[in-house]
Amino acid sequence: LMSQKKDAMKVYCLPEGTIAVCSYVEKDNPRQPKWNKMKLYQRSEIRKWARERWGSLEGLVAERRKREMKRFEKDLEDVKDVFKTKKRKK
């Protein structure tokens, strides 16, 4: 099975530098032939790097939760002023 770079980064929490050293196959983009070719990575190799980086499935799950919480906290910070009520002058 093959995996795209974006999927490898999101699902396996791997940084771009780690994915850059993985071997890949280039295929024509099915959406638009004029666009750049897609780089497809071997999922088994991506999994090997993820196992090496995070140690186990539990380590990967913990990293995903940490990143999800970080995103949630950032979103919460972005919208904190939305629900403030303005005080009316009498």
C-alpha positions, 0 to 999 in steps of 0.5 A: 500500500502507498501513502501520500506525504500529507497522510504520513505526516498526519496519521503517523505524526512524522516530521517532513524531514523524516519523510524526505529520507523515505523512498517514494514512487512518482505517479501522475496526478489523477485530478489534473495531469498538468500538475506536479506528479504525486509522491507516494510512499511505502506505508510499511516504511512510514510505519517503520519510521513511526515505530522507531520514533514513537516506540509503540502504538501507545506512544503514537496515540499519545502524540496524536492526543497531545497534538489534538489538544494543542490544536484545540487550545489554540482554537479556543484562544482564537475565539475567546473574545467572541462571547464577551459581552460589552458593558453598556454605558448608563 
